[in-house]
Amino acid sequence: MSSPRTGSIGVPHTVRQLPVRAGVRGAVRTAVSAAVRTPELTVGALGVIVAAAFSWVPSLWYDEAATVTSAQRSWGQLWAELHTVDAVHGLYYALVHAWFWLVGYTPFTLRLPSALAVGVAAGLVVALGRRIGGRRLGITAGIVFLLLPRVQWAGTEGRPYATITTLSVCLTLVGLTAVRRTRSGGAVRWWVAYGLLAVVAVGFNVYLALAVVAHAVALVWTLVTERHALRSATVFRSGRLPGPPLVTRRVLVRWAIAAGTAAVVLAPFVLVVASQAKQVGWIKDISRDTFGQVYATAWFGASDPYATLMWTLMVVGTVVALVQVHRRVPSARALFRAQAVRLALPLVVVPTGVLLVATALGERLYSPKYATLSLPFVALLVAVAVTAVRPRALLAAAVAVLVVLSVPTAVTVKGPEAKQASTWAHAASIISAERAARPGANEGVVFGSVYRHPTTTAEIIKVSYPEAFSGLTDLAVGTDGADQGVLWNTNGDLATTIPARLGDIDTVWYVGGTSRTIRPEVKAVLEDEGFTVAHNWKTGKVIMTEFVRS
């Protein structure tokens, strides 16, 4: 008797081979098709990945530590703080407070919201570009946006600048929709949305009021341009009439109502922020350095060659677009590109211009980081120039060149000392490693002043990296910042507080900055109590000393 046949099934050769190849090719085609159909989501997701990658590597610095200490306070303590300092960042601190409640604090979780905001902003830039100039302009603008050094910096910063950028482009997109719906009817709800979003945006950061002002400039410019075109070319030789105007008096009236209502609602908040103007007293007057800040630092990573290239692209793109639209019979493409310039250019020029004028008049408001709200529109102007390249292969090559040129900055902003040359993470790692060699030891710490921030103690490093200082007794703290409604603790009289709290402590750490150091005074007090210096360390602008009882 023969053995029974198994359950194997013969499959023709062609059937065995095609499914694998077709499956792979089909998956690739599906992925490419999805990316093309939804470039907003694709570019946005890419932005989140790029911004979040290695964002935990750079050491925290002063401004980020202010976020950490504020967001970890109770709601009552945070409310008291905002009455004396940082009201301009109050809404951001509240959001981060809720975020820390959900996920806890680490340098990565601190910076992750900014990475998410960059992704959302990139997607909105694509959407805005598509609305005013087509798919090619939108996708190119979104990619250029992600390549800008200041965007890369904002995406790894535990501060509100990435979110400010997102709100800026979102407010512009809603405003553009409201303008277009005014022409076709049913725009009231969009103008209401514009006004409400303006309240939220300016409440998040008062400088976003400059975006609303820039919108007014863009509207008036468009109105004047359209009226001039209608007067100078009533009938073209081809017999075509100019299309219906985008901006009318009705649009200006509705913008004024929405913006005016938002201004009335925000007036008390703006007054509170203005009363705390002393906190930006560190901003310098207009000088020769200011030109370099505007030219290279604000958007282009303080790289003069890179800034020169980008400024050249912006200028060329703007000039070419405005020249082409003044031809006898401009093409539809020329009309769209000119519209993109009329929208983007005011949002690039007006915020920086207003801040510079205010600073020149003595108000000291301009800092490069405050120009982040213009980043989407810088990208849009650059994209206007880049998309003038034909055919598509050359356009792709041009974008690839920009990607390559952005690599050095992308690497730099993820370096360990990328944040104002801060080495706090390294200092904390030294203390953590030394303490790990003697677990359970009873140790104390004295915090000196921080380099460039003489009124702030190095407890700011403990706030940023609390695990390294866990269990240490603060021997010098005199007043608690949270109880006083201010950012930082302050030291008491060292000659009395240190001896009174020593008890059976056998090891004392001193952590401070290299300027205005109180280490000699601390050393003298500890020597009177029988301590001697065991080790000294210096990393960047941070000095550390280990004292042990003789």
C-alpha positions in Angstrom: 0.0 0.0 0.0 1.4 3.4 -0.9 1.6 6.1 1.7 -1.1 8.7 1.8 -0.4 12.0 0.1 0.3 15.0 2.2 -1.8 18.2 2.1 0.7 20.1 -0.1 -0.8 22.0 -3.0 1.0 22.7 -6.2 1.2 26.3 -7.1 2.1 27.6 -10.6 5.5 29.3 -10.8 4.0 32.6 -11.9 1.6 32.6 -9.0 4.3 31.9 -6.5 6.5 34.8 -7.6 4.1 37.7 -8.3 2.4 38.2 -4.9 5.7 39.0 -3.1 6.8 41.5 -5.7 3.4 43.0 -6.3 2.9 43.2 -2.5 6.1 45.1 -2.0 5.6 47.4 -4.9 2.0 47.9 -3.9 2.9 48.9 -0.4 5.5 51.4 -1.7 3.0 52.8 -4.1 0.4 53.1 -1.4 2.8 54.8 1.0 4.0 57.3 -1.7 0.4 57.9 -2.7 -0.7 58.6 0.9 2.2 60.9 1.4 1.4 62.8 -1.8 -2.3 63.0 -1.0 -1.8 64.2 2.6 1.5 66.2 2.5 0.4 68.1 5.6 0.4 65.0 7.7 3.6 63.7 6.1 5.7 66.8 6.6 4.2 67.3 10.0 5.1 63.8 11.1 8.6 64.3 9.7 8.9 67.5 11.7 8.0 65.8 15.0 10.5 63.0 14.4 13.3 65.4 13.5 12.7 67.7 16.4 12.2 65.0 19.0 15.3 62.9 18.0 18.1 63.4 20.5 16.3 66.4 22.1 17.3 65.0 25.5 21.0 65.4 24.8 21.5 69.2 25.2 21.9 70.4 28.7 19.1 72.5 30.1 19.8 76.2 30.6 18.4 79.2 32.5 15.2 79.8 30.6 14.2 76.1 30.5 14.9 75.8 34.2 12.4 78.6 34.7 9.8 76.5 32.9 10.6 73.5 35.1 10.4 75.3 38.4 7.2 77.2 37.5 5.4 74.2 36.0 6.1 72.0 39.1 4.6 74.4 41.5 1.0 74.1 42.8 -1.7 76.0 41.0 -1.8 78.5 43.9 2.0 79.0 43.9 2.0 79.4 40.1 -0.8 82.0 40.3 1.1 84.0 42.9 4.3 83.8 40.8 2.5 85.2 37.7 1.5 88.3 39.7 5.2 89.2 40.0 7.0 87.7 37.1 6.6 85.8 33.8 2.9 86.6 33.3 3.7 86.6 29.6 4.4 82.9 29.9 1.6 82.1 32.3 -0.6 80.0 29.9 2.4 78.1 28.7 3.4 77.3 32.3 -0.1 76.1 33.0 -0.1 73.7 30.0 3.3 72.3 31.0 2.1 71.9 34.6 -0.7 69.7 33.3 1.7 67.9 31.0 4.1 67.0 33.8 1.1 65.8 35.8 0.4 63.3 33.0 3.9 62.2 32.0 6.3 63.4 34.7 9.4 65.6 34.2 12.5 64.7 32.3 14.5 66.8 29.9 12.8 64.8 27.1 9.3 65.3 28.3 10.0 69.0 28.9 11.0 69.4 25.2 8.5 67.0 23.6 5.6 69.5 23.4 7.9 71.8 21.4 8.7 69.0 19.0 5.0 68.3 18.6 4.3 72.0 18.0 7.0 72.1 15.3 5.3 69.2 13.6 1.9 70.9 13.7 3.4 74.1 12.5 5.1 72.4 9.5 1.8 70.8 8.5 0.0 74.1 8.7 2.7 75.8 6.6 2.1 73.2 3.9 -1.6 73.8 4.2 -1.1 77.6 3.9 1.2 77.3 1.0 -1.2 75.0 -0.8 -4.1 77.5 -0.2 -2.3 80.4 -1.7 0.1 78.9 -4.3 -0.6 75.2 -4.9 0.8 71.9 -3.8 4.4 72.5 -5.0 4.7 75.8 -3.0 3.1 74.2 0.1 5.3 71.2 0.2 8.4 73.1 -0.5 7.6 75.7 2.2 6.9 73.0 4.7 10.3 71.4 4.0 12.1 74.7 4.1 10.4 75.5 7.4 11.8 72.4 9.0 15.3 73.2 7.7 15.5 76.7 9.3 18.0 76.7 12.1 15.7 78.6 14.5 12.9 76.1 13.9 15.3 73.3 14.8 16.3 75.2 17.9 12.7 75.9 18.9 11.8 72.2 18.5 14.3 71.2 21.2 13.6 74.1 23.6 11.4 73.8 26.7 10.0 77.2 26.1 6.9 78.5 24.2 8.6 79.6 21.0 7.6 76.5 18.9 4.0 76.9 20.0 4.2 80.7 19.2 5.2 79.7 15.7 2.3 77.3 15.4 -0.2 79.8 16.6 1.1 82.4 14.2 0.6 80.3 11.1 -2.7 78.9 12.4 -4.1 82.4 13.0 -3.0 83.4 9.5 -4.7 80.3 7.9 -7.9 81.0 9.8 -7.7 84.7 8.7 -7.2 83.8 5.1 -10.2 81.5 5.2 -12.3 84.2 6.7 -11.2 86.6 3.9 -12.1 84.2 1.2 -15.4 83.2 2.8 -16.4 86.9 3.0 -16.3 87.0 -0.8 -18.5 83.9 -1.1 -20.7 84.4 2.0 -21.0 82.6 5.3 -17.8 84.1 6.8 -19.1 85.3 10.2 -18.2 82.2 12.0 -14.7 82.3 10.6 -14.2 85.9 11.7 -15.5 84.9 15.2 -12.9 82.0 15.1 -10.2 84.5 14.1 -11.0 86.8 17.0 -11.1 83.9 19.5 -7.9 82.5 18.2 -6.3 86.0 18.5 -7.3 86.1 22.1 -5.8 82.7 22.8 -2.6 83.4 20.8 -1.9 86.8 22.4 -2.8 85.3 25.8 -0.2 82.7 25.1 2.4 85.3 24.1 1.8 89.0 23.8 4.1 89.3 20.8 1.6 87.5 18.7 -0.3 90.7 18.6 2.2 91.7 16.0 0.9 89.0 13.7 -2.5 90.5 13.8 -1.0 93.9 12.9 0.9 92.3 10.0 -2.4 90.8 8.8 -3.8 94.4 8.6 -0.8 95.4 6.5 -1.3 92.5 4.2 -5.0 93.2 3.8 -4.4 96.9 3.0 -1.6 96.1 0.5 -3.8 93.6 -1.3 -6.8 96.0 -1.4 -4.6 98.8 -2.9 -3.0 96.4 -5.4 -6.3 95.1 -6.6 -7.8 98.5 -7.0 -4.8 99.7 -8.9 -5.0 96.7 -11.2 -8.7 97.3 -11.9 -8.1 101.0 -12.7 -5.0 100.5 -14.9 -6.3 97.5 -16.8 -10.1 97.7 -17.1 -10.0 95.4 -20.1 -7.1 93.3 -21.3 -6.3 92.8 -25.0 -7.4 89.2 -24.5 -10.8 90.5 -23.4 -10.4 89.2 -19.8 -11.4 91.3 -16.8 -9.6 91.1 -13.4 -11.3 88.5 -11.1 -13.4 89.6 -8.2 -11.3 91.3 -5.5 -10.1 89.2 -2.6 -10.1 92.1 -0.1 -12.9 94.6 0.1 -14.0 97.2 2.6 -16.3 94.6 4.2 -13.2 92.5 4.8 -11.3 95.3 6.5 -14.4 96.2 8.6 -14.7 92.6 9.8 -11.0 92.3 10.5 -11.2 95.5 12.6 -14.2 94.2 14.6 -12.5 90.9 15.3 -9.1 92.4 16.1 -10.7 95.3 18.1 -12.8 92.9 20.2 -9.8 90.7 20.9 -7.8 93.8 22.0 -10.5 94.9 24.4 -10.6 91.4 26.0 -6.8 91.3 26.2 -6.3 94.8 27.6 -6.0 93.7 31.3 -3.6 91.0 30.4 -1.4 93.3 28.3 -1.3 95.8 31.2 -0.1 93.1 33.6 2.6 92.1 31.2 3.7 95.7 30.6 4.0 96.2 34.4 6.6 93.3 34.4 8.7 94.9 31.7 11.7 94.9 34.0 12.2 91.2 33.4 13.4 92.0 29.9 15.9 94.5 31.2 18.7 92.3 30.0 17.9 93.2 26.3 20.4 95.6 25.0 19.9 98.9 23.1 20.2 99.0 19.3 23.9 98.6 18.3 26.0 97.2 15.5 25.4 93.8 17.0 21.7 94.2 16.3 22.2 94.0 12.6 23.9 90.7 12.9 21.1 89.4 15.1 18.5 90.4 12.5 20.5 89.2 9.6 21.8 85.9 10.8 20.8 85.0 14.4 17.0 85.4 14.4 16.2 82.8 11.8 19.5 81.4 10.3 21.6 80.0 13.2 24.1 82.8 13.3 25.7 81.5 10.1 26.5 84.4 7.8 26.9 82.3 4.6 23.7 80.4 5.3 21.9 83.7 6.1 23.2 85.3 2.9 21.8 82.4 0.8 18.4 82.5 2.4 18.1 86.3 2.3 19.1 86.2 -1.4 16.4 83.6 -2.1 13.8 85.7 -0.2 14.7 88.9 -2.0 14.9 87.2 -5.4 11.6 85.4 -4.9 9.8 88.5 -3.8 11.1 90.7 -6.6 10.4 88.1 -9.3 6.9 87.5 -8.1 6.0 91.2 -7.9 7.5 91.9 -11.3 5.8 89.0 -13.0 2.4 90.0 -11.7 2.7 93.4 -13.3 2.9 92.0 -16.8 0.2 93.0 -19.2 -1.6 89.7 -18.8 -0.1 87.9 -15.8 -0.5 84.2 -15.6 -2.5 82.5 -12.9 0.7 81.2 -11.4 2.1 84.7 -11.3 -1.0 85.9 -9.5 -0.8 83.2 -6.9 2.9 83.8 -6.2 2.3 87.6 -5.8 -0.5 86.8 -3.4 1.9 84.6 -1.4 4.4 87.5 -1.2 1.7 90.0 -0.1 0.7 87.7 2.7 4.2 86.5 3.9 6.3 89.7 3.5 4.4 91.8 6.1 4.6 88.9 8.6 8.3 88.8 8.1 9.0 92.5 8.2 6.4 94.0 10.6 7.1 92.1 13.8 10.8 92.6 13.6 10.4 96.2 12.5 8.1 97.1 15.3 10.3 95.5 17.9 13.4 97.3 16.6 11.6 100.7 16.5 10.4 100.1 20.1 13.9 99.2 21.2 15.4 102.2 19.5 12.9 104.4 21.4 14.1 102.9 24.7 11.6 100.1 25.4 14.2 97.3 24.8 11.9 94.6 23.3 13.9 93.1 20.4 15.6 89.8 20.9 16.2 87.3 18.1 14.2 84.6 19.8 11.1 86.8 19.8 11.1 86.7 16.0 10.1 83.1 15.8 6.5 84.0 14.9 7.8 85.0 11.5 9.5 81.6 10.7 6.6 80.1 8.7 6.6 83.1 6.4 10.3 83.2 6.0 10.0 79.7 4.7 7.1 80.7 2.4 9.2 83.5 0.8 12.2 81.1 0.3 9.8 78.6 -1.2 8.5 81.2 -3.6 12.0 81.5 -5.0 12.9 77.8 -5.0 9.7 76.8 -6.7 10.5 79.1 -9.6 13.0 76.4 -10.6 11.8 74.2 -13.4 11.6 71.2 -14.1 10.7 69.1 -11.1 14.1 67.4 -11.1 15.9 70.7 -10.6 13.5 71.7 -7.9 14.2 68.5 -6.1 17.9 69.1 -6.5 17.5 72.6 -5.1 15.7 71.4 -2.0 18.3 68.6 -1.6 21.0 71.3 -1.5 19.1 73.2 1.2 18.8 69.9 3.2 22.6 69.4 3.0 23.3 72.9 4.0 21.1 72.6 7.1 22.9 69.5 8.4 25.6 71.3 10.4 23.0 73.3 12.2 20.8 70.3 12.8 23.8 68.6 14.4 24.8 71.6 16.4 21.4 72.2 18.1 21.5 68.6 19.4 24.9 68.9 20.9 25.5 68.6 24.7 26.3 72.3 25.1 24.0 73.7 22.5 22.0 75.8 25.0 24.0 78.9 25.8 27.1 76.6 26.3 25.4 75.1 29.4 27.2 72.2 31.1 24.6 71.6 33.9 24.0 68.0 32.7 27.7 67.2 33.0 27.9 68.9 36.4 25.0 66.8 37.6 26.5 63.6 36.2 29.8 64.3 38.1 27.9 64.7 41.4 25.7 61.7 40.7 28.7 59.5 40.0 30.7 60.6 43.1 27.7 60.1 45.4 27.0 56.7 43.9 30.3 55.5 45.4 29.0 56.0 48.9 25.2 55.3 48.9 23.3 56.3 52.0 25.8 58.9 53.1 24.5 62.0 55.0 25.5 64.9 52.8 24.7 68.6 52.4 25.0 71.2 49.7 25.5 74.9 49.3 24.5 76.6 46.1 26.4 79.7 44.9 25.4 82.1 42.2 25.0 81.1 38.5 27.2 82.5 35.8 25.5 85.5 34.1 22.7 85.3 36.7 24.1 86.6 39.9 20.7 86.8 41.7 20.0 83.1 41.0 21.6 80.3 42.9 22.9 77.1 41.4 19.9 75.4 42.9 18.7 75.9 39.3 20.9 72.9 38.4 19.1 70.8 41.0 15.7 71.9 39.6 16.9 70.7 36.1 18.5 67.4 37.3 16.9 66.6 40.6 18.1 62.9 40.8 21.7 64.0 41.2 20.8 66.0 44.3 18.3 63.7 45.8 18.7 63.5 49.6 21.1 66.4 50.0 20.3 68.9 52.7 20.4 72.6 51.5 22.6 74.2 54.2 22.3 77.8 53.0 18.7 78.4 51.6 17.1 81.4 53.4 13.8 82.1 51.5 11.7 79.8 49.4 10.9 81.3 46.0 7.5 79.5 45.7 6.4 81.1 49.0 7.6 84.5 47.9 6.0 84.4 44.5 9.3 84.6 42.7 11.3 82.1 40.5 14.2 81.2 42.7 15.2 80.6 46.3 17.7 82.8 47.9 20.5 82.1 50.4 20.5 83.3 54.0 23.5 84.4 56.1 26.1 81.7 55.5 27.8 82.1 58.8 24.7 81.2 60.7 22.6 78.9 58.4 25.4 76.5 57.5 26.6 75.7 61.1 23.0 75.4 62.3 22.1 72.8 59.8 25.3 70.7 59.6 24.4 68.2 62.4 26.1 64.9 61.7 26.7 65.7 58.0 30.2 64.6 57.0 30.3 65.7 53.3 29.3 69.1 51.9 29.0 69.9 48.2 29.5 73.4 46.9 28.0 74.1 43.4 28.2 77.6 41.8 29.3 79.6 38.9 32.7 80.9 37.9 31.7 84.6 38.5 30.8 86.3 41.8 31.5 83.0 43.6 30.9 82.7 47.3 33.1 79.6 47.6 35.8 81.4 49.7 33.2 82.4 52.2 31.7 78.9 52.3 35.2 77.4 52.6 35.9 79.7 55.6 32.7 78.7 57.4 33.2 75.0 56.8 36.9 75.1 57.9 35.7 76.5 61.2 33.5 73.5 61.5 36.3 71.1 60.8 35.9 70.5 57.0 38.6 70.4 54.4 38.6 70.4 50.6 38.7 66.9 49.1 38.1 67.5 45.4 37.5 70.3 42.9 35.8 70.1 39.5 35.1 72.6 36.8 32.9 72.1 33.8 32.2 75.0 31.5 31.1 77.9 33.8 30.2 75.6 36.8 32.5 74.9 39.6 32.1 72.2 42.3 33.9 71.4 45.5 33.6 68.5 47.8 34.3 69.3 51.5 34.7 66.4 54.0 34.9 66.5 57.8 38.5 66.0 59.0 
